[in-house]
Amino acid sequence: MRLPSLLPYRWLLLLLTLAAPAPLLAHPMPNSVVLLDIHPRRVDAELQLPVAELQYAFGQLLGAHPETIVQRFGPELRAYLVQHVRPRSPDGRPWTVRVGQLRVDSTAQTEAGSYQEVIAQLQLLPPPGASPRTFTFDYDAIIHQVATHVALVAVRQDWDAGHLAEQPPAEVGVIRLDPRHNRIPPLEIKQTAGSRWAGFRSMVALGTRHIAEGTDHLLFLLALLLPAPLLAAGPRWGPFGGVKYSLRRLLAIVTAFTLGHSLTLLAGALGWLRLPGGPVEALIAVSILVSAGHAWRPLFPGREAAVAAGFGLVHGLAFAGTLANLQLDAGRMALSILGFNLGIELMQLAVIALVVPWLLLLSGSPRAYAGLRLGGAAFAGLAALAWLAERLLGRANAITGAVEQVADAAPWLLAGLAGAALLSAWARWRRGPTDFAG
C-alpha cells in the first residue's frame, strides 16, 4: 500500500504528543503483535495494539482514559480494523474479516506509568475453495500513520502442523513501512501442508509434557503408591504384603486414577462439564493432602482405588482446560483427547516403571521403608498445604518454589532411591535368604 504524504501527520503527531498525558511517552514506539491461529476453514487473529500509537492513527486521544476505550469507541475501532486488515487469497479474492471481542490490557511498564494495549480478536474467513494456510496478509493498522511502527506476525497455533498454543509462537515475519518506495508491503503467509497425524503426535507430546511438568499430579499419585505394598495393621502401616499383593494394589490404584481423569477430561474438553480453574486447582491440592495423610497413617485402607478414582475426576478437569482452549472441530478434538490422554498415560507408566521396582525392593526392609514413607508423606503434605494457601489466597510463597526445585532434582532422587533399595537388598542378602514373593 502506498502512503500519502506524511507532512500533515507530523503536525498532528506533534500536537497530540504535547497534549497527551506523560505516561504515554514512557514507552518509546512499541510494536504491535499479530498472533494467528490456523484452523481448517478459517484463521483466528489476535491483535495487540499499543494505545500510545493507536491513538495517532485512529485520530482520537485514547490514552487519557484507556479503560473506557471500548465503551467510547467500540464500533469505530471495529470499522477501523476491518479497513486496515485485508487478507486475500493468492488469486486476489478478498477474505471476510469479522471483529469480535475488544478489551484493554494494562501492564506495569516503568516507574513513569503503565503500558496499555487494545487487544482485538478477529476471525478471517477465506472465500469458497481457498485454503486458510496460504494467503496474502495486507495489514497496515497504525503503520499507515506512524511510519516507525512495526507489526510482528507469528503463528500461535496450527494444529495440523503440530504447533500448539502451549508452545512459543512461530514467527512468520514483520510488517513495516518500506521508506524507499513509501509503501507497506503485505506479508505472504505460506504454512506448510499439515496432517491430522502431525496434530495427534503433538497432542501425545503435550500430554507427556503436561504430566512431566505437573508436579502436583505426580505427587498425588506417588503419595498414594507409597503405602500400597504394605499391609494395614490397625491405625498403623504393617509389614510388606508381598510382590503379588503389592502389584495388584498398584495396578488397581493406577487404573482407577486413569479412569477417573479420563472421564472428566472427555467431558470437560467437549464442554459438557466446566468448573472454574481456581476451585479445581485447590481441590487438587486437597487430594495431595489426603493422599499424604493416608501414606502417614491408614485413612482408607483397602479403598485406595476408589479414592484414586474420585480425585482422578478432579485432576481430569484440570487436564481438560488445556484442550478446551484449542477450539478445534469435532474430528480434531476427538484425536486431541485421545492423543493427550495417551501422552498422560505413557508418562505416568514411565514414572511408575522407574519408581515402583525400587519401592517393592525397599519394602522388604521395614525401617528403611518407613523412613521413606514418612519422609515422602511429610513432603507431600507440606507441598499440598503450600499449594492450597497459594491457590486460595492468590499469593505465591517460598515453599512452592522450593517444591519445584526438589522436583527438578527428580533424577537424583530416583538414583538415591535405587541406591537405597539395592543397599537394603544387599544387607538382607548378607543376613540370609529373604522371601521376596510374599
Disulfide bonds with the S-S distance in Angstrom:
none
